């Protein structure tokens, strides 16, 4: 089975990242959950040590940048910007129900 391709992206800087895939699925990722699940080495290391990657309650996105055709990086209001969120990982997380378990496994 071919993986779904991203056909549209919309960043609502105070609320969510929406990703539309060519199989008709639209995923809406709350920014706070994305920040807590940051895939960068520093944040993953913190989660591996049972520490939060982000401990604040409010976050916004200052901007975002496509990383080729495989993902997106987000510049966060807390100054963090090193995580790249691959489209395949975001889709798998969405399909798993956004319960946080997928993000912790990464």
Protein Blocks (a to p, Z undefined) as FASTA:
>chain_A
ZZdddfbdcddfklbccdddfkopacdddfklmmmmocbfklmmmmmnopafblcfbdcd
fbdcdehjlbccdddfkopakbccdfklmmmmmmnoonommmmmZZ
